[in-house]
């Protein structure tokens, strides 16, 4: 699984959990409603931006919701720091 695949897996899971369209999730985490769609279609992302996005997803992950098992939790985010409610 590529880094893009991992990011999209987390973004789609988050989208389902919080019942928001992917464009709304994209706007929330990238300040661009089309960014995740662009990544789905082959757009690139810097390593730093990928790491920031994964950290932001982890920090905003709804409590009690399962993080995708095929994607590692960001090592710089303690598990107990998950949000109590979606941002």
LINQUI-V312555 format. One record per residue. RES is the residue in three letters. OMEGA is omega in whole degrees, -180 to 180 (none if undefined). D_LAST is the distance of its C-alpha to the last C-alpha in Angstrom with 2 decimals. Layout:
BEGIN
RES,OMEGA,D_LAST / RES,OMEGA,D_LAST
END
This chain:
BEGIN
UNK,180,27.28 / UNK,177,26.52 / UNK,177,23.56 / UNK,178,22.61 / UNK,-180,22.94 / UNK,179,20.72 / UNK,-180,17.92 / UNK,178,18.34 / UNK,179,18.58 / UNK,-179,15.23 / UNK,179,13.61 / UNK,177,15.52 / UNK,179,14.74 / UNK,180,10.95 / UNK,179,11.79 / UNK,-177,14.04 / UNK,-176,12.00 / UNK,179,9.25 / UNK,176,12.21 / UNK,176,11.36 / UNK,-179,14.12 / UNK,179,14.39 / UNK,177,14.92 / UNK,177,11.54 / UNK,179,10.01 / UNK,178,12.76 / UNK,-179,12.01 / UNK,-173,8.41 / UNK,-179,10.01 / UNK,-175,13.54 / UNK,-178,13.66 / UNK,-177,16.12 / UNK,-178,15.87 / UNK,-173,18.98 / UNK,-179,18.49 / UNK,176,17.75 / UNK,178,20.58 / UNK,178,22.79 / UNK,176,22.23 / UNK,-178,23.18 / UNK,172,26.30 / UNK,178,27.29 / UNK,-179,25.69 / UNK,-179,25.52 / UNK,177,22.97 / UNK,178,24.02 / UNK,-179,23.69 / UNK,-179,21.79 / UNK,176,19.17 / UNK,-179,19.01 / UNK,178,18.59 / UNK,-179,15.83 / UNK,-180,13.88 / UNK,177,14.63 / UNK,179,13.71 / UNK,176,10.25 / UNK,-179,9.84 / UNK,-179,11.41 / UNK,-179,9.47 / UNK,-177,6.12 / UNK,-178,8.55 / UNK,179,8.52 / UNK,179,11.45 / UNK,178,14.62 / UNK,-176,13.90 / UNK,173,16.45 / UNK,-180,15.99 / UNK,-174,18.63 / UNK,-179,21.93 / UNK,179,23.50 / UNK,179,21.05 / UNK,173,21.27 / UNK,179,18.40 / UNK,-174,18.29 / UNK,-179,21.06 / UNK,178,19.64 / UNK,177,16.59 / UNK,-179,17.80 / UNK,-177,16.84 / UNK,-179,16.23 / UNK,-179,13.41 / UNK,-178,10.84 / UNK,177,7.78 / UNK,177,9.06 / UNK,179,6.41 / UNK,179,3.79 / UNK,none,0.00
END
